[in-house]
Each structure stands twice: as structure tokens, then as C-alpha cells.
């Protein structure tokens, strides 16, 4: 069964549209501060795959938490997000955590702890990035993964 998901943060607005076979809408969220915040968080977490977006010159503010973690904050228009990045012994991102990210429960948006996990780092096209990952809601009964991925191929166009 294929579910097509359009996940975006554009000009201060968050968009999440999921459709079964691309035809039957399963979710259509947009136009609220909560959706904008969630989509900007997703952008920040997914920057593990385009690490130059995590540089301070790109607007990310970093604050050390301890020897293996730091808080990254990003501001765009009226939306501000922060995520805790945790690093392994080699300094590579292994988890990204949010104390609260909005998810839909019975038609309502509910702030819920959330995390992304990354592993199998490789150096395709000159960038060290994780080739496998998973995101999950951290529920009282335990993690509830809802997206797992494996990059098959990735190409970067670096400025010359």
C-alpha cells in the first residue's frame, strides 16, 4: 500500500498532506502555528542529510548541553523551534529530540515528545551523512515509530 506524503515548510507555513495511493486523503494539515512549528522542526531534524544547513551562518543557534549533546534553535518569521541533538563518540548525529512536537490524536493536535534516530553514516559525494533513520513519537507506553528510511543514493551539488 503506497501512501504519498507532502511535508513542507514554505514562507512561514507548514503543510502536511498524506494520501493513500495519492488519491484518498488521510491527513491534511496546514495554516496553523502548530503545523508550522512541526514542519520547521522536521526541516531542522532532516538537516542531518544536508549538514551545511546546520551552520550558524544559516541561522541555526547552538548551545552546548553537555559533552555529547547540544540544543539547536532556528527562527523563521513568527516560528521558533529548538531540538536537542545528541552525538556519538565520533561526533556524528545519532538522535534528535523534541520535548514536544504536535501530532494528531482524535482530530486534535497534541504536544508529544518526539525523536529521530540516525545511523550507518557514510560519505557519499563528500558529505558525511546518516544513510538510515527512524522517527518516533515517545509515548508513555514506549516509542511509536512511524517512519523508517534508508537512503539508496544521494547526490550533492556543491558550490564551486
N, CA, C and O atoms as a GROMACS GRO file, in nm:
protein
  640
    1UNK      N    1   0.084  -0.116   0.000
    1UNK     CA    2   0.000   0.000   0.000
    1UNK      C    3   0.089   0.123   0.000
    1UNK      O    4   0.174   0.137   0.088
    2UNK      N    5   0.073   0.211  -0.094
    2UNK     CA    6   0.153   0.333  -0.102
    2UNK      C    7   0.077   0.450  -0.043
    2UNK      O    8  -0.040   0.474  -0.075
    3UNK      N    9   0.146   0.523   0.046
    3UNK     CA   10   0.094   0.647   0.100
    3UNK      C   11   0.189   0.757   0.053
    3UNK      O   12   0.309   0.750   0.078
    4UNK      N   13   0.136   0.857  -0.014
    4UNK     CA   14   0.216   0.968  -0.062
    4UNK      C   15   0.200   1.084   0.037
    4UNK      O   16   0.088   1.122   0.072
    5UNK      N   17   0.314   1.138   0.080
    5UNK     CA   18   0.312   1.244   0.181
    5UNK      C   19   0.381   1.368   0.126
    5UNK      O   20   0.493   1.361   0.076
    6UNK      N   21   0.312   1.479   0.135
    6UNK     CA   22   0.370   1.610   0.102
    6UNK      C   23   0.390   1.680   0.234
    6UNK      O   24   0.295   1.723   0.299
    7UNK      N   25   0.516   1.693   0.274
    7UNK     CA   26   0.558   1.753   0.400
    7UNK      C   27   0.638   1.876   0.365
    7UNK      O   28   0.741   1.864   0.298
    8UNK      N   29   0.597   1.995   0.408
    8UNK     CA   30   0.671   2.114   0.366
    8UNK      C   31   0.659   2.226   0.468
    8UNK      O   32   0.564   2.234   0.546
    9UNK      N   33   0.759   2.311   0.463
    9UNK     CA   34   0.758   2.438   0.536
    9UNK      C   35   0.795   2.544   0.433
    9UNK      O   36   0.908   2.547   0.385
   10UNK      N   37   0.700   2.630   0.399
   10UNK     CA   38   0.722   2.728   0.293
   10UNK      C   39   0.672   2.865   0.340
   10UNK      O   40   0.556   2.882   0.375
   11UNK      N   41   0.763   2.962   0.340
   11UNK     CA   42   0.728   3.101   0.370
   11UNK      C   43   0.648   3.115   0.499
   11UNK      O   44   0.549   3.188   0.503
   12UNK      N   45   0.691   3.044   0.604
   12UNK     CA   46   0.626   3.056   0.734
   12UNK      C   47   0.507   2.966   0.757
   12UNK      O   48   0.450   2.966   0.866
   13UNK      N   49   0.469   2.888   0.657
   13UNK     CA   50   0.354   2.798   0.671
   13UNK      C   51   0.397   2.653   0.664
   13UNK      O   52   0.484   2.616   0.585
   14UNK      N   53   0.336   2.569   0.748
   14UNK     CA   54   0.359   2.427   0.745
   14UNK      C   55   0.248   2.358   0.668
   14UNK      O   56   0.132   2.398   0.674
   15UNK      N   57   0.286   2.253   0.595
   15UNK     CA   58   0.190   2.175   0.516
   15UNK      C   59   0.219   2.028   0.538
   15UNK      O   60   0.334   1.984   0.525
   16UNK      N   61   0.117   1.952   0.570
   16UNK     CA   62   0.128   1.806   0.578
   16UNK      C   63   0.004   1.747   0.512
   16UNK      O   64  -0.107   1.759   0.565
   17UNK      N   65   0.025   1.684   0.398
   17UNK     CA   66  -0.086   1.619   0.327
   17UNK      C   67  -0.044   1.477   0.297
   17UNK      O   68   0.056   1.454   0.231
   18UNK      N   69  -0.121   1.380   0.346
   18UNK     CA   70  -0.094   1.238   0.321
   18UNK      C   71  -0.215   1.178   0.250
   18UNK      O   72  -0.330   1.204   0.288
   19UNK      N   73  -0.187   1.097   0.146
   19UNK     CA   74  -0.297   1.038   0.069
   19UNK      C   75  -0.263   0.894   0.032
   19UNK      O   76  -0.154   0.865  -0.017
   20UNK      N   77  -0.357   0.805   0.057
   20UNK     CA   78  -0.344   0.664   0.022
   20UNK      C   79  -0.350   0.652  -0.130
   20UNK      O   80  -0.444   0.701  -0.193
   21UNK      N   81  -0.249   0.587  -0.188
   21UNK     CA   82  -0.237   0.575  -0.334
   21UNK      C   83  -0.234   0.711  -0.403
   21UNK      O   84  -0.253   0.720  -0.525
   22UNK      N   85  -0.210   0.818  -0.326
   22UNK     CA   86  -0.210   0.952  -0.383
   22UNK      C   87  -0.349   1.004  -0.412
   22UNK      O   88  -0.363   1.112  -0.470
   23UNK      N   89  -0.454   0.930  -0.374
   23UNK     CA   90  -0.592   0.965  -0.410
   23UNK      C   91  -0.683   0.991  -0.290
   23UNK      O   92  -0.767   1.082  -0.295
   24UNK      N   93  -0.668   0.914  -0.185
   24UNK     CA   94  -0.759   0.923  -0.069
   24UNK      C   95  -0.687   0.995   0.044
   24UNK      O   96  -0.591   0.943   0.100
   25UNK      N   97  -0.734   1.115   0.078
   25UNK     CA   98  -0.668   1.196   0.180
   25UNK      C   99  -0.680   1.130   0.317
   25UNK      O  100  -0.789   1.097   0.363
   26UNK      N  101  -0.564   1.112   0.381
   26UNK     CA  102  -0.558   1.059   0.516
   26UNK      C  103  -0.533   1.170   0.618
   26UNK      O  104  -0.580   1.163   0.731
   27UNK      N  105  -0.460   1.273   0.576
   27UNK     CA  106  -0.431   1.387   0.663
   27UNK      C  107  -0.412   1.509   0.575
   27UNK      O  108  -0.354   1.501   0.467
   28UNK      N  109  -0.462   1.622   0.621
   28UNK     CA  110  -0.444   1.748   0.550
   28UNK      C  111  -0.436   1.858   0.655
   28UNK      O  112  -0.538   1.914   0.697
   29UNK      N  113  -0.314   1.888   0.697
   29UNK     CA  114  -0.291   1.989   0.800
   29UNK      C  115  -0.215   2.105   0.740
   29UNK      O  116  -0.117   2.085   0.668
   30UNK      N  117  -0.260   2.226   0.769
   30UNK     CA  118  -0.191   2.345   0.720
   30UNK      C  119  -0.252   2.468   0.784
   30UNK      O  120  -0.364   2.466   0.836
   31UNK      N  121  -0.173   2.577   0.780
   31UNK     CA  122  -0.228   2.707   0.818
   31UNK      C  123  -0.237   2.736   0.966
   31UNK      O  124  -0.300   2.835   1.004
   32UNK      N  125  -0.177   2.653   1.054
   32UNK     CA  126  -0.180   2.684   1.196
   32UNK      C  127  -0.038   2.700   1.248
   32UNK      O  128   0.056   2.646   1.188
   33UNK      N  129  -0.019   2.773   1.357
   33UNK     CA  130   0.115   2.786   1.416
   33UNK      C  131   0.174   2.649   1.456
   33UNK      O  132   0.294   2.629   1.446
   34UNK      N  133   0.089   2.557   1.502
   34UNK     CA  134   0.136   2.424   1.544
   34UNK      C  135   0.191   2.344   1.427
   34UNK      O  136   0.294   2.277   1.440
   35UNK      N  137   0.124   2.351   1.312
   35UNK     CA  138   0.172   2.280   1.194
   35UNK      C  139   0.300   2.344   1.143
   35UNK      O  140   0.394   2.274   1.104
   36UNK      N  141   0.306   2.477   1.143
   36UNK     CA  142   0.429   2.546   1.101
   36UNK      C  143   0.546   2.506   1.190
   36UNK      O  144   0.655   2.478   1.141
   37UNK      N  145   0.523   2.502   1.320
   37UNK     CA  146   0.628   2.463   1.415
   37UNK      C  147   0.674   2.320   1.389
   37UNK      O  148   0.794   2.294   1.385
   38UNK      N  149   0.580   2.229   1.371
   38UNK     CA  150   0.615   2.089   1.346
   38UNK      C  151   0.694   2.070   1.218
   38UNK      O  152   0.788   1.991   1.215
   39UNK      N  153   0.657   2.142   1.113
   39UNK     CA  154   0.727   2.129   0.986
   39UNK      C  155   0.865   2.194   0.990
   39UNK      O  156   0.958   2.143   0.928
   40UNK      N  157   0.880   2.305   1.064
   40UNK     CA  158   1.013   2.364   1.078
   40UNK      C  159   1.102   2.273   1.163
   40UNK      O  160   1.222   2.264   1.138
   41UNK      N  161   1.044   2.205   1.263
   41UNK     CA  162   1.121   2.105   1.340
   41UNK      C  163   1.167   1.992   1.249
   41UNK      O  164   1.282   1.948   1.257
   42UNK      N  165   1.078   1.946   1.163
   42UNK     CA  166   1.115   1.838   1.070
   42UNK      C  167   1.230   1.884   0.981
   42UNK      O  168   1.326   1.809   0.960
   43UNK      N  169   1.222   2.006   0.929
   43UNK     CA  170   1.330   2.061   0.847
   43UNK      C  171   1.462   2.060   0.923
   43UNK      O  172   1.565   2.017   0.869
   44UNK      N  173   1.460   2.107   1.047
   44UNK     CA  174   1.582   2.114   1.127
   44UNK      C  175   1.638   1.974   1.154
   44UNK      O  176   1.759   1.954   1.145
   45UNK      N  177   1.552   1.879   1.185
   45UNK     CA  178   1.598   1.741   1.210
   45UNK      C  179   1.654   1.678   1.082
   45UNK      O  180   1.756   1.610   1.087
   46UNK      N  181   1.588   1.700   0.969
   46UNK     CA  182   1.633   1.641   0.843
   46UNK      C  183   1.759   1.706   0.789
   46UNK      O  184   1.817   1.657   0.692
   47UNK      N  185   1.802   1.816   0.850
   47UNK     CA  186   1.927   1.878   0.808
   47UNK      C  187   2.046   1.786   0.832
   47UNK      O  188   2.157   1.815   0.787
   48UNK      N  189   2.027   1.676   0.903
   48UNK     CA  190   2.132   1.574   0.914
   48UNK      C  191   2.175   1.527   0.776
   48UNK      O  192   2.288   1.480   0.761
   49UNK      N  193   2.088   1.537   0.675
   49UNK     CA  194   2.120   1.494   0.538
   49UNK      C  195   2.175   1.607   0.452
   49UNK      O  196   2.224   1.582   0.341
   50UNK      N  197   2.169   1.729   0.500
   50UNK     CA  198   2.234   1.841   0.430
   50UNK      C  199   2.296   1.928   0.540
   50UNK      O  200   2.247   2.037   0.571
   51UNK      N  201   2.406   1.876   0.598
   51UNK     CA  202   2.464   1.935   0.719
   51UNK      C  203   2.506   2.081   0.709
   51UNK      O  204   2.517   2.147   0.812
   52UNK      N  205   2.530   2.133   0.590
   52UNK     CA  206   2.565   2.275   0.582
   52UNK      C  207   2.449   2.364   0.628
   52UNK      O  208   2.471   2.479   0.664
   53UNK      N  209   2.326   2.312   0.627
   53UNK     CA  210   2.210   2.388   0.676
   53UNK      C  211   2.214   2.404   0.827
   53UNK      O  212   2.139   2.485   0.882
   54UNK      N  213   2.300   2.328   0.895
   54UNK     CA  214   2.311   2.336   1.040
   54UNK      C  215   2.415   2.439   1.085
   54UNK      O  216   2.435   2.459   1.205
   55UNK      N  217   2.481   2.504   0.991
   55UNK     CA  218   2.583   2.602   1.026
   55UNK      C  219   2.520   2.729   1.083
   55UNK      O  220   2.410   2.767   1.042
   56UNK      N  221   2.588   2.795   1.177
   56UNK     CA  222   2.536   2.922   1.230
   56UNK      C  223   2.510   3.024   1.120
   56UNK      O  224   2.420   3.107   1.134
   57UNK      N  225   2.587   3.021   1.011
   57UNK     CA  226   2.565   3.115   0.902
   57UNK      C  227   2.428   3.095   0.835
   57UNK      O  228   2.382   3.183   0.762
   58UNK      N  229   2.364   2.980   0.860
   58UNK     CA  230   2.232   2.952   0.804
   58UNK      C  231   2.120   2.984   0.903
   58UNK      O  232   2.004   2.952   0.879
   59UNK      N  233   2.157   3.048   1.014
   59UNK     CA  234   2.057   3.092   1.112
   59UNK      C  235   2.038   2.998   1.230
   59UNK      O  236   1.958   3.027   1.319
   60UNK      N  237   2.112   2.886   1.235
   60UNK     CA  238   2.098   2.793   1.347
   60UNK      C  239   2.184   2.843   1.462
   60UNK      O  240   2.303   2.869   1.446
   61UNK      N  241   2.123   2.854   1.580
   61UNK     CA  242   2.194   2.894   1.701
   61UNK      C  243   2.218   2.769   1.786
   61UNK      O  244   2.123   2.695   1.815
   62UNK      N  245   2.342   2.744   1.826
   62UNK     CA  246   2.378   2.625   1.902
   62UNK      C  247   2.412   2.660   2.045
   62UNK      O  248   2.475   2.762   2.073
   63UNK      N  249   2.370   2.572   2.136
   63UNK     CA  250   2.402   2.587   2.278
   63UNK      C  251   2.441   2.449   2.332
   63UNK      O  252   2.361   2.356   2.328
   64UNK      N  253   2.565   2.437   2.382
   64UNK     CA  254   2.610   2.310   2.437
   64UNK      C  255   2.528   2.274   2.560
   64UNK      O  256   2.497   2.360   2.642
   65UNK      N  257   2.492   2.145   2.572
   65UNK     CA  258   2.418   2.097   2.688
   65UNK      C  259   2.512   2.017   2.778
   65UNK      O  260   2.512   2.032   2.900
   66UNK      N  261   2.593   1.931   2.716
   66UNK     CA  262   2.695   1.855   2.785
   66UNK      C  263   2.796   1.809   2.680
   66UNK      O  264   2.797   1.862   2.569
   67UNK      N  265   2.881   1.711   2.712
   67UNK     CA  266   2.986   1.669   2.619
   67UNK      C  267   2.934   1.601   2.493
   67UNK      O  268   3.005   1.594   2.393
   68UNK      N  269   2.810   1.551   2.494
   68UNK     CA  270   2.759   1.476   2.380
   68UNK      C  271   2.626   1.528   2.324
   68UNK      O  272   2.563   1.462   2.242
   69UNK      N  273   2.584   1.646   2.369
   69UNK     CA  274   2.458   1.698   2.317
   69UNK      C  275   2.459   1.850   2.313
   69UNK      O  276   2.529   1.917   2.390
   70UNK      N  277   2.378   1.904   2.221
   70UNK     CA  278   2.364   2.049   2.206
   70UNK      C  279   2.223   2.080   2.159
   70UNK      O  280   2.160   1.999   2.090
   71UNK      N  281   2.176   2.197   2.197
   71UNK     CA  282   2.044   2.242   2.153
   71UNK      C  283   2.062   2.334   2.033
   71UNK      O  284   2.138   2.431   2.038
   72UNK      N  285   1.991   2.302   1.926
   72UNK     CA  286   1.991   2.385   1.806
   72UNK      C  287   1.858   2.458   1.800
   72UNK      O  288   1.752   2.397   1.816
   73UNK      N  289   1.863   2.588   1.776
   73UNK     CA  290   1.741   2.669   1.765
   73UNK      C  291   1.741   2.739   1.629
   73UNK      O  292   1.845   2.779   1.578
   74UNK      N  293   1.621   2.751   1.574
   74UNK     CA  294   1.604   2.814   1.443
   74UNK      C  295   1.480   2.902   1.449
   74UNK      O  296   1.375   2.861   1.498
   75UNK      N  297   1.493   3.024   1.397
   75UNK     CA  298   1.382   3.120   1.395
   75UNK      C  299   1.352   3.154   1.250
   75UNK      O  300   1.443   3.185   1.173
   76UNK      N  301   1.224   3.147   1.212
   76UNK     CA  302   1.180   3.192   1.081
   76UNK      C  303   1.046   3.263   1.099
   76UNK      O  304   0.948   3.202   1.142
   77UNK      N  305   1.044   3.390   1.066
   77UNK     CA  306   0.923   3.471   1.082
   77UNK      C  307   0.873   3.457   1.226
   77UNK      O  308   0.948   3.484   1.320
   78UNK      N  309   0.749   3.415   1.244
   78UNK     CA  310   0.690   3.403   1.378
   78UNK      C  311   0.714   3.266   1.442
   78UNK      O  312   0.665   3.239   1.551
   79UNK      N  313   0.789   3.180   1.375
   79UNK     CA  314   0.809   3.043   1.424
   79UNK      C  315   0.950   3.023   1.476
   79UNK      O  316   1.048   3.051   1.406
   80UNK      N  317   0.961   2.975   1.600
   80UNK     CA  318   1.089   2.942   1.661
   80UNK      C  319   1.083   2.798   1.708
   80UNK      O  320   0.988   2.758   1.774
   81UNK      N  321   1.186   2.720   1.673
   81UNK     CA  322   1.193   2.581   1.717
   81UNK      C  323   1.330   2.552   1.777
   81UNK      O  324   1.429   2.616   1.743
   82UNK      N  325   1.333   2.453   1.866
   82UNK     CA  326   1.458   2.404   1.925
   82UNK      C  327   1.452   2.253   1.930
   82UNK      O  328   1.349   2.194   1.963
   83UNK      N  329   1.565   2.191   1.898
   83UNK     CA  330   1.579   2.046   1.907
   83UNK      C  331   1.709   2.014   1.980
   83UNK      O  332   1.807   2.086   1.968
   84UNK      N  333   1.707   1.905   2.054
   84UNK     CA  334   1.829   1.856   2.118
   84UNK      C  335   1.895   1.755   2.025
   84UNK      O  336   1.837   1.652   1.992
   85UNK      N  337   2.017   1.785   1.983
   85UNK     CA  338   2.096   1.694   1.901
   85UNK      C  339   2.191   1.618   1.993
   85UNK      O  340   2.261   1.678   2.075
   86UNK      N  341   2.193   1.487   1.979
   86UNK     CA  342   2.287   1.404   2.056
   86UNK      C  343   2.385   1.341   1.959
   86UNK      O  344   2.347   1.297   1.850
   87UNK      N  345   2.512   1.336   2.000
   87UNK     CA  346   2.620   1.292   1.913
   87UNK      C  347   2.688   1.168   1.969
   87UNK      O  348   2.695   1.149   2.090
   88UNK      N  349   2.740   1.083   1.878
   88UNK     CA  350   2.812   0.963   1.921
   88UNK      C  351   2.957   0.999   1.951
   88UNK      O  352   2.996   1.116   1.947
   89UNK      N  353   3.039   0.896   1.980
   89UNK     CA  354   3.179   0.918   2.017
   89UNK      C  355   3.260   0.982   1.906
   89UNK      O  356   3.363   1.045   1.933
   90UNK      N  357   3.216   0.968   1.781
   90UNK     CA  358   3.286   1.030   1.667
   90UNK      C  359   3.234   1.170   1.635
   90UNK      O  360   3.283   1.235   1.543
   91UNK      N  361   3.136   1.218   1.712
   91UNK     CA  362   3.079   1.349   1.688
   91UNK      C  363   2.970   1.351   1.583
   91UNK      O  364   2.933   1.458   1.535
   92UNK      N  365   2.919   1.233   1.546
   92UNK     CA  366   2.815   1.224   1.444
   92UNK      C  367   2.676   1.227   1.510
   92UNK      O  368   2.658   1.175   1.620
   93UNK      N  369   2.581   1.287   1.443
   93UNK     CA  370   2.443   1.295   1.496
   93UNK      C  371   2.388   1.154   1.507
   93UNK      O  372   2.388   1.078   1.410
   94UNK      N  373   2.339   1.118   1.629
   94UNK     CA  374   2.271   0.989   1.639
   94UNK      C  375   2.125   1.002   1.682
   94UNK      O  376   2.045   0.913   1.652
   95UNK      N  377   2.088   1.110   1.749
   95UNK     CA  378   1.946   1.134   1.776
   95UNK      C  379   1.917   1.284   1.776
   95UNK      O  380   2.004   1.368   1.803
   96UNK      N  381   1.793   1.314   1.745
   96UNK     CA  382   1.740   1.450   1.753
   96UNK      C  383   1.612   1.436   1.833
   96UNK      O  384   1.528   1.351   1.804
   97UNK      N  385   1.595   1.521   1.934
   97UNK     CA  386   1.483   1.505   2.027
   97UNK      C  387   1.410   1.637   2.048
   97UNK      O  388   1.472   1.743   2.060
   98UNK      N  389   1.277   1.629   2.052
   98UNK     CA  390   1.193   1.743   2.087
   98UNK      C  391   1.110   1.705   2.209
   98UNK      O  392   1.048   1.599   2.211
   99UNK      N  393   1.110   1.790   2.309
   99UNK     CA  394   1.027   1.763   2.427
   99UNK      C  395   0.880   1.761   2.390
   99UNK      O  396   0.800   1.692   2.452
  100UNK      N  397   0.843   1.839   2.286
  100UNK     CA  398   0.704   1.844   2.241
  100UNK      C  399   0.698   1.882   2.094
  100UNK      O  400   0.751   1.985   2.052
  101UNK      N  401   0.633   1.797   2.018
  101UNK     CA  402   0.601   1.825   1.877
  101UNK      C  403   0.455   1.783   1.858
  101UNK      O  404   0.411   1.683   1.914
  102UNK      N  405   0.382   1.859   1.781
  102UNK     CA  406   0.239   1.832   1.768
  102UNK      C  407   0.210   1.713   1.677
  102UNK      O  408   0.268   1.700   1.569
  103UNK      N  409   0.119   1.627   1.723
  103UNK     CA  410   0.068   1.515   1.643
  103UNK      C  411  -0.084   1.516   1.656
  103UNK      O  412  -0.138   1.574   1.750
  104UNK      N  413  -0.150   1.452   1.563
  104UNK     CA  414  -0.296   1.448   1.564
  104UNK      C  415  -0.344   1.327   1.642
  104UNK      O  416  -0.303   1.214   1.614
  105UNK      N  417  -0.431   1.352   1.740
  105UNK     CA  418  -0.493   1.245   1.819
  105UNK      C  419  -0.642   1.274   1.821
  105UNK      O  420  -0.685   1.375   1.877
  106UNK      N  421  -0.722   1.185   1.761
  106UNK     CA  422  -0.867   1.203   1.754
  106UNK      C  423  -0.905   1.342   1.701
  106UNK      O  424  -0.997   1.406   1.752
  107UNK      N  425  -0.834   1.385   1.597
  107UNK     CA  426  -0.866   1.512   1.533
  107UNK      C  427  -0.811   1.636   1.602
  107UNK      O  428  -0.830   1.747   1.554
  108UNK      N  429  -0.743   1.618   1.714
  108UNK     CA  430  -0.686   1.731   1.789
  108UNK      C  431  -0.534   1.727   1.782
  108UNK      O  432  -0.476   1.619   1.776
  109UNK      N  433  -0.470   1.844   1.782
  109UNK     CA  434  -0.325   1.850   1.787
  109UNK      C  435  -0.279   1.841   1.932
  109UNK      O  436  -0.322   1.920   2.016
  110UNK      N  437  -0.192   1.744   1.960
  110UNK     CA  438  -0.146   1.718   2.096
  110UNK      C  439   0.007   1.724   2.098
  110UNK      O  440   0.073   1.655   2.020
  111UNK      N  441   0.064   1.807   2.188
  111UNK     CA  442   0.210   1.815   2.202
  111UNK      C  443   0.260   1.685   2.265
  111UNK      O  444   0.213   1.644   2.370
  112UNK      N  445   0.358   1.622   2.197
  112UNK     CA  446   0.407   1.489   2.237
  112UNK      C  447   0.558   1.485   2.218
  112UNK      O  448   0.609   1.537   2.119
  113UNK      N  449   0.632   1.424   2.312
  113UNK     CA  450   0.776   1.406   2.289
  113UNK      C  451   0.801   1.328   2.160
  113UNK      O  452   0.724   1.239   2.123
  114UNK      N  453   0.910   1.363   2.091
  114UNK     CA  454   0.937   1.310   1.958
  114UNK      C  455   1.088   1.296   1.940
  114UNK      O  456   1.165   1.374   1.995
  115UNK      N  457   1.129   1.196   1.862
  115UNK     CA  458   1.271   1.185   1.833
  115UNK      C  459   1.297   1.122   1.697
  115UNK      O  460   1.218   1.043   1.646
  116UNK      N  461   1.412   1.160   1.642
  116UNK     CA  462   1.464   1.096   1.522
  116UNK      C  463   1.594   1.028   1.559
  116UNK      O  464   1.674   1.083   1.635
  117UNK      N  465   1.616   0.908   1.505
  117UNK     CA  466   1.742   0.835   1.526
  117UNK      C  467   1.810   0.817   1.391
  117UNK      O  468   1.743   0.793   1.291
  118UNK      N  469   1.942   0.830   1.390
  118UNK     CA  470   2.019   0.820   1.266
  118UNK      C  471   2.138   0.728   1.287
  118UNK      O  472   2.198   0.729   1.394
  119UNK      N  473   2.173   0.649   1.185
  119UNK     CA  474   2.289   0.560   1.194
  119UNK      C  475   2.338   0.525   1.054
  119UNK      O  476   2.285   0.572   0.954
  120UNK      N  477   2.441   0.441   1.049
  120UNK     CA  478   2.502   0.397   0.922
  120UNK      C  479   2.554   0.516   0.842
  120UNK      O  480   2.520   0.533   0.725
  121UNK      N  481   2.636   0.599   0.906
  121UNK     CA  482   2.692   0.717   0.840
  121UNK      C  483   2.791   0.676   0.732
  121UNK      O  484   2.875   0.588   0.752
  122UNK      N  485   2.780   0.741   0.618
  122UNK     CA  486   2.872   0.721   0.506
  122UNK      C  487   2.908   0.857   0.448
  122UNK      O  488   2.856   0.960   0.492
  123UNK      N  489   2.997   0.857   0.350
  123UNK     CA  490   3.042   0.982   0.289
  123UNK      C  491   3.011   0.981   0.138
  123UNK      O  492   3.103   0.974   0.057
  124UNK      N  493   2.884   0.989   0.101
  124UNK     CA  494   2.853   0.998  -0.042
  124UNK      C  495   2.878   1.142  -0.090
  124UNK      O  496   2.837   1.237  -0.024
  125UNK      N  497   2.943   1.156  -0.201
  125UNK     CA  498   2.960   1.286  -0.265
  125UNK      C  499   3.028   1.389  -0.173
  125UNK      O  500   3.004   1.509  -0.187
  126UNK      N  501   3.113   1.343  -0.081
  126UNK     CA  502   3.190   1.433   0.003
  126UNK      C  503   3.125   1.481   0.131
  126UNK      O  504   3.187   1.560   0.204
  127UNK      N  505   3.002   1.438   0.163
  127UNK     CA  506   2.933   1.479   0.286
  127UNK      C  507   2.909   1.357   0.373
  127UNK      O  508   2.852   1.258   0.327
  128UNK      N  509   2.951   1.363   0.500
  128UNK     CA  510   2.924   1.252   0.592
  128UNK      C  511   2.782   1.268   0.645
  128UNK      O  512   2.751   1.364   0.715
  129UNK      N  513   2.697   1.171   0.610
  129UNK     CA  514   2.555   1.177   0.647
  129UNK      C  515   2.507   1.038   0.688
  129UNK      O  516   2.566   0.938   0.648
  130UNK      N  517   2.400   1.032   0.768
  130UNK     CA  518   2.343   0.901   0.803
  130UNK      C  519   2.266   0.843   0.684
  130UNK      O  520   2.194   0.915   0.615
  131UNK      N  521   2.283   0.716   0.662
  131UNK     CA  522   2.214   0.651   0.550
  131UNK      C  523   2.087   0.578   0.596
  131UNK      O  524   2.008   0.533   0.513
  132UNK      N  525   2.068   0.567   0.727
  132UNK     CA  526   1.947   0.504   0.781
  132UNK      C  527   1.892   0.590   0.894
  132UNK      O  528   1.967   0.659   0.964
  133UNK      N  529   1.761   0.585   0.911
  133UNK     CA  530   1.699   0.664   1.016
  133UNK      C  531   1.558   0.618   1.047
  133UNK      O  532   1.498   0.539   0.975
  134UNK      N  533   1.507   0.672   1.157
  134UNK     CA  534   1.372   0.639   1.204
  134UNK      C  535   1.323   0.754   1.289
  134UNK      O  536   1.401   0.813   1.364
  135UNK      N  537   1.195   0.787   1.278
  135UNK     CA  538   1.136   0.886   1.368
  135UNK      C  539   1.021   0.821   1.444
  135UNK      O  540   0.952   0.732   1.394
  136UNK      N  541   1.002   0.869   1.568
  136UNK     CA  542   0.902   0.806   1.655
  136UNK      C  543   0.844   0.908   1.752
  136UNK      O  544   0.911   1.003   1.793
  137UNK      N  545   0.718   0.886   1.787
  137UNK     CA  546   0.657   0.957   1.899
  137UNK      C  547   0.699   0.883   2.025
  137UNK      O  548   0.699   0.760   2.026
  138UNK      N  549   0.734   0.954   2.130
  138UNK     CA  550   0.775   0.891   2.256
  138UNK      C  551   0.656   0.893   2.350
  138UNK      O  552   0.634   0.989   2.424
  139UNK      N  553   0.580   0.785   2.345
  139UNK     CA  554   0.456   0.773   2.422
  139UNK      C  555   0.484   0.711   2.559
  139UNK      O  556   0.588   0.648   2.577
  140UNK      N  557   0.393   0.727   2.655
  140UNK     CA  558   0.415   0.667   2.788
  140UNK      C  559   0.439   0.516   2.782
  140UNK      O  560   0.514   0.463   2.863
  141UNK      N  561   0.375   0.448   2.686
  141UNK     CA  562   0.392   0.303   2.675
  141UNK      C  563   0.517   0.263   2.597
  141UNK      O  564   0.546   0.144   2.582
  142UNK      N  565   0.591   0.361   2.546
  142UNK     CA  566   0.714   0.334   2.473
  142UNK      C  567   0.715   0.403   2.339
  142UNK      O  568   0.614   0.460   2.297
  143UNK      N  569   0.830   0.400   2.269
  143UNK     CA  570   0.841   0.466   2.138
  143UNK      C  571   0.743   0.406   2.037
  143UNK      O  572   0.720   0.286   2.034
  144UNK      N  573   0.687   0.493   1.954
  144UNK     CA  574   0.596   0.451   1.847
  144UNK      C  575   0.652   0.502   1.714
  144UNK      O  576   0.616   0.610   1.668
  145UNK      N  577   0.742   0.422   1.651
  145UNK     CA  578   0.800   0.465   1.523
  145UNK      C  579   0.692   0.475   1.415
  145UNK      O  580   0.601   0.392   1.408
  146UNK      N  581   0.703   0.578   1.333
  146UNK     CA  582   0.606   0.592   1.224
  146UNK      C  583   0.672   0.615   1.089
  146UNK      O  584   0.602   0.622   0.988
  147UNK      N  585   0.804   0.626   1.085
  147UNK     CA  586   0.873   0.643   0.958
  147UNK      C  587   1.014   0.588   0.972
  147UNK      O  588   1.089   0.629   1.060
  148UNK      N  589   1.049   0.496   0.885
  148UNK     CA  590   1.184   0.438   0.879
  148UNK      C  591   1.236   0.459   0.738
  148UNK      O  592   1.160   0.452   0.641
  149UNK      N  593   1.365   0.486   0.726
  149UNK     CA  594   1.418   0.513   0.594
  149UNK      C  595   1.558   0.457   0.577
  149UNK      O  596   1.631   0.432   0.673
  150UNK      N  597   1.593   0.439   0.450
  150UNK     CA  598   1.729   0.402   0.410
  150UNK      C  599   1.757   0.475   0.281
  150UNK      O  600   1.683   0.460   0.183
  151UNK      N  601   1.861   0.554   0.280
  151UNK     CA  602   1.898   0.626   0.158
  151UNK      C  603   1.969   0.529   0.066
  151UNK      O  604   2.066   0.464   0.104
  152UNK      N  605   1.919   0.520  -0.055
  152UNK     CA  606   1.978   0.434  -0.156
  152UNK      C  607   2.085   0.509  -0.235
  152UNK      O  608   2.187   0.452  -0.273
  153UNK      N  609   2.061   0.638  -0.260
  153UNK     CA  610   2.153   0.720  -0.336
  153UNK      C  611   2.128   0.865  -0.300
  153UNK      O  612   2.014   0.907  -0.282
  154UNK      N  613   2.236   0.942  -0.290
  154UNK     CA  614   2.223   1.085  -0.261
  154UNK      C  615   2.335   1.157  -0.335
  154UNK      O  616   2.449   1.112  -0.337
  155UNK      N  617   2.300   1.270  -0.396
  155UNK     CA  618   2.396   1.348  -0.472
  155UNK      C  619   2.388   1.493  -0.424
  155UNK      O  620   2.279   1.547  -0.408
  156UNK      N  621   2.503   1.552  -0.402
  156UNK     CA  622   2.510   1.691  -0.361
  156UNK      C  623   2.568   1.776  -0.474
  156UNK      O  624   2.662   1.734  -0.541
  157UNK      N  625   2.512   1.894  -0.494
  157UNK     CA  626   2.568   1.989  -0.588
  157UNK      C  627   2.635   2.098  -0.504
  157UNK      O  628   2.569   2.187  -0.451
  158UNK      N  629   2.766   2.088  -0.493
  158UNK     CA  630   2.841   2.182  -0.410
  158UNK      C  631   2.880   2.304  -0.492
  158UNK      O  632   2.914   2.294  -0.610
  159UNK      N  633   2.873   2.421  -0.427
  159UNK     CA  634   2.913   2.545  -0.494
  159UNK      C  635   3.061   2.539  -0.527
  159UNK      O  636   3.140   2.486  -0.448
  160UNK      N  637   3.097   2.590  -0.637
  160UNK     CA  638   3.238   2.592  -0.678
  160UNK      C  639   3.298   2.728  -0.658
  160UNK      O  640   3.415   2.748  -0.686
   0.00000   0.00000   0.00000
